[in-house]
Amino acid sequence: MYAKLTLRLEATLIEKAKVWAKKHNVSLSQAVAEFFAQLPEKDGQRAPSSLSPWTRRLVGMAAGKGKTPEDEEVRRDYIDSLEANQRF
């Protein structure tokens, strides 16, 4: 079941997110949903260690930690993650 969520954010942050989403060919809803899906189920739990490097960086950025990854780093991490998921 889908439900609406309204977020109140600074206009500059929204514009930055829109530019990023367009560049990466995803909707803002998809980006937010992916982030929320990676949150721990209960307070005090760590996020799953199976997170891709990109998602771990995204979580860190949302918490105000670390630097924003460059596009090449994101691409490389994504490819590494895909390759790791292909191994049995």
Helices and strands as residue ranges (DSSP letters): H 11-23, H 28-37, H 53-62, H 71-86
